[in-house]
Amino acid sequence: MLFLLPALRRSGSGALLLAVAAWVSSCSSSPDPTPVAPVPPVSPPVVLPEHLTLGNPSGAVADVQQPTNYLLLKPQYALSYHRDRGTPNWVSWHLTLDNRGSADRQDDFRADNTLPTGWYQVQATSYSGSGFDRGHNCPSADRTNTVADNSATFLMTNMIPQAPRNNQQTWANLENFTRAQLANGANEVYVIMGSYGTGGTGSSGYKTTLDQGRVTVPMRVWKVVVILPTGDTDASRVNTATRVIAVDTPNDQSISTNWGQYRTTVDAIEAATGYDLLSAVAPAVQQAVESRIDDGPM
C-alpha cells in the first residue's frame, strides 16, 4: 500500500502519478546497464615515400630545428642531411629497371638550393685540391632514365669526400654489382648508403675537414643492399630468405678493390651509427636478416 503525504493528496492526480513513478524507479532492483566503450577509429596504414619504403633510419624530419638530421625528399632519393658536417648522414633510394635509360652523365655538380635559408650550401668547388672525390651516395648510373633524374644525383647534398680508390674502384664495383641484380627487371633493389666518423686518407693525405672546416671527411663509408623479386608491398615481402648485403669500408687509399671482404652485418652498422635500418620490415624478419653476414655470389 502507498502512503501519500498530505502535500501529495492536495496536489491532484498528476502529482500522484509522478510520485508513484519516482517511487517505482527508486525501488527497482535492476542494475544499471553496463556502459559500452566507444570503438576507437582505425588509423589508415602509414604510407612511406617510395625511397623510404623500408624505413627512415634516423627518424629524419624536415624541421629547421633538426639541423643534424634534416630530411630532404627528392623524386630520385631521400636523405638525412647534417648541416654541421656538410654531408648526408645517409641516402636511401629504390632502384628498378625503370630508373635505367640512355640519359648521359650530366656532371653538373652544384649546391643544393633547397636547403633552409641561412644554411651554408656546399659548393661544387668545395672539395677542389683536397685529394678527395666528390663521392656520390645515390650513383649517377642508377638514375639514367631522364636528364633531370641524372642531374639530381650531382647535388652536393648527395656527396661525401671519398678517397679516390674507394670511390672509383671498390665502390664502383659494388655499384655495378647492385645494378646487375635487377636482372632485366626480374628484381628490384633498395639501397641505403651512409658514412660516419671523422678523418680519411685521400690522394693528398689524411684530412678531417675540407672547405675551411665546413665539410667533414668521414672515416667509414657503408651501404646496405636489399634485393627483392619485382612486386608490390615491398616492406612486407622482405622475409628471412631475402638477400641483404651490408658493407662497411675504410675511407682511405689502401682499401682493397674487392668489396666482398668488407661485408658485415646490418646490426654492426646500426651499432656504429645509432640508426634503425630496415625499420619498416617485420621485427622477426629484421632480427634474422640483420644479424647475418652475406656470403652470396659476387
C-alpha positions as CSV (number, residue, x, y, z in Angstrom):
1,M,0.0,0.0,0.0
2,L,1.2,3.5,-0.8
3,F,1.0,6.2,2.0
4,L,0.8,9.6,0.4
5,L,2.0,12.7,2.2
6,P,-0.7,15.3,2.8
7,A,1.0,17.6,0.3
8,L,0.7,14.9,-2.4
9,R,-3.0,14.4,-1.6
10,R,-3.7,18.1,-2.2
11,S,-1.8,18.2,-5.5
12,G,-4.2,16.1,-7.6
13,S,-3.8,13.1,-9.8
14,G,-0.9,14.5,-11.8
15,A,1.3,14.8,-8.8
16,L,0.2,11.4,-7.6
17,L,1.3,9.7,-10.9
18,L,4.7,11.4,-10.7
19,A,5.2,10.3,-7.2
20,V,4.3,6.8,-8.0
21,A,6.7,6.7,-10.9
22,A,9.6,8.1,-8.8
23,W,8.9,5.5,-6.1
24,V,8.9,2.6,-8.5
25,S,12.1,3.9,-10.1
26,S,13.8,4.2,-6.7
27,C,12.8,0.7,-5.7
28,S,13.9,-1.0,-8.8
29,S,16.4,-3.8,-8.2
30,S,17.6,-3.9,-11.9
31,P,21.3,-3.0,-12.3
32,D,22.3,0.0,-14.4
33,P,23.3,-1.0,-17.9
34,T,27.0,-1.5,-18.4
35,P,28.4,1.4,-20.4
36,V,29.7,0.5,-23.8
37,A,33.2,1.8,-24.6
38,P,33.4,3.7,-27.9
39,V,35.1,1.9,-30.7
40,P,38.4,3.8,-31.5
41,P,38.8,4.9,-35.1
42,V,41.0,2.6,-37.2
43,S,44.1,4.5,-38.4
44,P,45.0,4.0,-42.0
45,P,48.3,2.3,-42.6
46,V,51.3,4.7,-42.8
47,V,52.4,5.1,-46.4
48,L,56.1,6.0,-46.6
49,P,57.6,7.8,-49.5
50,E,59.0,5.4,-52.2
51,H,62.6,5.8,-51.2
52,L,61.8,5.3,-47.5
53,T,59.7,2.2,-48.1
54,L,62.0,0.1,-45.8
55,G,62.1,2.8,-43.1
56,N,63.6,6.2,-42.1
57,P,66.9,5.1,-40.4
58,S,67.3,8.1,-38.2
59,G,63.7,9.4,-37.9
60,A,64.8,12.5,-40.0
61,V,62.2,15.3,-40.4
62,A,62.1,18.4,-42.5
63,D,62.4,20.7,-39.5
64,V,65.0,23.5,-39.3
65,Q,65.2,22.8,-35.6
66,Q,66.8,19.5,-36.5
67,P,69.9,20.7,-38.4
68,T,71.9,17.5,-37.9
69,N,69.1,15.2,-39.1
70,Y,67.2,17.2,-41.7
71,L,65.1,15.3,-44.1
72,L,65.3,16.0,-47.9
73,L,62.9,14.2,-50.1
74,K,63.8,14.2,-53.8
75,P,62.0,12.4,-56.6
76,Q,65.2,10.4,-57.1
77,Y,66.2,9.6,-53.5
78,A,65.7,10.6,-49.8
79,L,68.3,11.7,-47.4
80,S,69.1,12.9,-43.9
81,Y,71.4,15.9,-44.1
82,H,73.8,17.1,-41.4
83,R,74.3,20.8,-41.7
84,D,77.3,20.9,-39.5
85,R,79.2,18.2,-41.3
86,G,78.1,19.4,-44.8
87,T,77.3,15.9,-45.9
88,P,74.4,13.5,-45.7
89,N,74.1,11.1,-42.8
90,W,72.5,8.6,-45.2
91,V,70.8,8.5,-48.5
92,S,68.1,5.9,-49.4
93,W,66.8,5.0,-52.8
94,H,64.7,2.5,-54.7
95,L,66.2,1.1,-57.9
96,T,64.2,-0.6,-60.6
97,L,64.7,-1.2,-64.3
98,D,62.6,1.9,-65.0
99,N,65.3,4.1,-63.4
100,R,67.7,2.9,-66.1
101,G,67.8,4.5,-69.5
102,S,70.0,6.3,-72.0
103,A,70.5,9.7,-70.4
104,D,74.1,10.9,-70.4
105,R,76.1,11.6,-67.2
106,Q,75.5,15.3,-66.6
107,D,78.5,16.1,-64.4
108,D,76.7,19.3,-63.2
109,F,77.9,19.3,-59.6
110,R,76.2,22.1,-57.8
111,A,75.0,23.4,-54.5
112,D,71.5,22.3,-53.3
113,N,69.4,25.5,-53.0
114,T,66.6,23.6,-51.4
115,L,68.4,23.7,-48.0
116,P,66.8,26.1,-45.4
117,T,67.6,29.8,-45.7
118,G,70.8,30.7,-43.9
119,W,72.4,27.3,-44.1
120,Y,75.8,27.0,-45.7
121,Q,75.5,25.4,-49.2
122,V,78.5,23.2,-50.0
123,Q,79.7,24.3,-53.5
124,A,80.9,22.3,-56.5
125,T,84.4,23.6,-55.8
126,S,84.4,22.8,-52.0
127,Y,86.5,19.6,-52.5
128,S,88.9,21.2,-55.0
129,G,92.6,20.3,-54.4
130,S,91.7,18.2,-51.3
131,G,92.7,14.8,-52.7
132,F,89.1,13.5,-52.2
133,D,86.5,12.7,-54.8
134,R,83.0,14.2,-54.8
135,G,81.6,10.7,-54.0
136,H,78.0,10.1,-54.9
137,N,75.7,8.3,-52.4
138,C,72.9,7.7,-54.9
139,P,75.1,6.9,-58.1
140,S,74.7,8.8,-61.3
141,A,74.3,5.4,-63.2
142,D,71.3,4.5,-61.0
143,R,69.4,7.4,-62.5
144,T,69.7,7.4,-66.3
145,N,66.1,7.4,-67.3
146,T,65.9,11.1,-67.8
147,V,68.4,14.0,-67.9
148,A,66.6,15.5,-64.8
149,D,67.0,12.3,-62.8
150,N,70.6,12.1,-63.6
151,S,71.3,15.7,-62.9
152,A,69.7,15.4,-59.4
153,T,72.4,13.0,-58.4
154,F,75.0,15.8,-58.8
155,L,73.6,17.9,-55.9
156,M,76.3,18.4,-53.3
157,T,73.8,17.2,-50.6
158,N,74.3,13.7,-52.3
159,M,78.1,13.8,-51.9
160,I,80.7,12.9,-49.4
161,P,84.5,13.4,-49.5
162,Q,85.5,9.9,-50.6
163,A,89.0,8.5,-51.1
164,P,89.6,8.1,-54.9
165,R,90.5,4.4,-54.6
166,N,87.4,3.8,-52.5
167,N,85.1,5.7,-54.9
168,Q,86.5,4.8,-58.3
169,Q,87.2,1.1,-57.6
170,T,85.8,-0.6,-54.5
171,W,82.5,1.4,-54.5
172,A,82.2,1.4,-58.3
173,N,82.5,-2.4,-58.3
174,L,79.7,-2.6,-55.7
175,E,77.5,-0.2,-57.6
176,N,77.9,-2.2,-60.8
177,F,77.1,-5.4,-58.9
178,T,74.0,-3.8,-57.5
179,R,72.7,-2.7,-60.8
180,A,73.3,-6.2,-62.2
181,Q,70.9,-7.6,-59.6
182,L,68.0,-6.0,-61.5
183,A,68.3,-9.0,-63.9
184,N,66.5,-7.3,-66.7
185,G,63.6,-6.4,-64.5
186,A,63.2,-9.7,-62.6
187,N,64.3,-7.9,-59.4
188,E,64.2,-4.5,-57.7
189,V,66.6,-3.2,-55.1
190,Y,66.6,-0.9,-52.1
191,V,69.8,0.8,-51.2
192,I,70.8,2.8,-48.1
193,M,74.3,4.4,-48.1
194,G,75.9,6.5,-45.4
195,S,79.1,7.4,-43.7
196,Y,80.3,8.0,-40.1
197,G,83.3,9.0,-38.1
198,T,85.9,11.7,-38.8
199,G,89.1,11.6,-40.8
200,G,90.0,9.8,-44.0
201,T,93.0,9.5,-46.3
202,G,92.8,10.7,-49.9
203,S,95.4,11.1,-52.6
204,S,96.9,14.1,-50.8
205,G,97.0,12.5,-47.4
206,Y,94.9,12.4,-44.2
207,K,92.3,15.1,-43.6
208,T,89.5,15.6,-41.2
209,T,87.7,18.6,-42.9
210,L,87.6,20.5,-46.2
211,D,86.3,23.9,-47.2
212,Q,87.6,25.8,-44.2
213,G,86.1,23.3,-41.8
214,R,82.6,23.3,-43.3
215,V,82.8,19.8,-44.8
216,T,83.7,16.8,-42.6
217,V,85.7,13.9,-44.1
218,P,84.2,10.6,-42.9
219,M,86.2,7.8,-41.5
220,R,84.0,5.0,-42.8
221,V,81.6,4.5,-45.7
222,W,78.8,1.9,-45.6
223,K,76.0,0.5,-47.7
224,V,73.0,-1.8,-47.2
225,V,71.5,-3.5,-50.3
226,V,68.2,-5.4,-50.2
227,I,67.3,-7.5,-53.3
228,L,63.7,-8.4,-53.9
229,P,61.8,-10.1,-56.8
230,T,59.8,-7.3,-58.6
231,G,56.4,-6.9,-56.9
232,D,54.3,-4.7,-54.6
233,T,54.1,-4.0,-50.9
234,D,57.8,-4.4,-50.7
235,A,58.5,-4.0,-47.0
236,S,56.1,-6.8,-46.2
237,R,57.7,-9.1,-48.8
238,V,61.1,-9.0,-47.1
239,N,61.5,-12.3,-45.4
240,T,64.2,-14.3,-43.7
241,A,65.4,-15.7,-47.1
242,T,65.8,-12.2,-48.6
243,R,69.4,-11.4,-49.6
244,V,70.5,-8.4,-47.6
245,I,74.1,-7.2,-48.2
246,A,75.8,-4.9,-45.7
247,V,79.3,-3.4,-46.4
248,D,81.4,-1.1,-44.2
249,T,84.7,0.2,-45.7
250,P,87.5,2.5,-44.5
251,N,87.7,5.8,-46.4
252,D,91.3,5.5,-47.5
253,Q,93.6,4.7,-50.4
254,S,94.8,1.3,-49.0
255,I,91.4,-0.2,-49.5
256,S,91.0,-3.4,-51.5
257,T,89.0,-3.2,-54.7
258,N,87.2,-6.4,-53.5
259,W,84.1,-5.0,-51.7
260,G,83.1,-8.5,-50.6
261,Q,85.8,-8.6,-48.0
262,Y,84.2,-5.7,-46.2
263,R,80.8,-7.4,-45.7
264,T,79.4,-7.2,-42.3
265,T,76.0,-7.3,-40.5
266,V,73.3,-4.6,-40.5
267,D,73.4,-4.9,-36.8
268,A,77.1,-3.9,-36.8
269,I,76.3,-0.8,-38.9
270,E,73.4,0.1,-36.6
271,A,75.7,-0.2,-33.6
272,A,78.3,2.1,-35.2
273,T,75.8,4.7,-36.3
274,G,72.9,4.6,-33.9
275,Y,70.4,4.1,-36.8
276,D,67.5,1.7,-37.0
277,L,67.8,0.3,-40.5
278,L,65.0,-1.6,-42.3
279,S,62.6,-0.4,-39.5
280,A,59.5,-0.9,-41.7
281,V,60.3,-4.6,-42.0
282,A,58.6,-7.1,-39.6
283,P,60.7,-7.3,-36.4
284,A,61.2,-11.0,-36.5
285,V,62.5,-10.7,-40.1
286,Q,64.8,-7.8,-39.1
287,Q,66.3,-9.9,-36.4
288,A,67.1,-12.7,-38.8
289,V,68.4,-10.7,-41.8
290,E,70.3,-8.1,-39.8
291,S,72.3,-10.5,-37.8
292,R,74.0,-12.4,-40.6
293,I,76.8,-11.6,-42.9
294,D,76.0,-12.2,-46.6
295,D,78.1,-14.9,-48.3
296,G,76.3,-14.9,-51.6
297,P,77.9,-14.8,-55.0
298,M,79.6,-11.6,-56.1
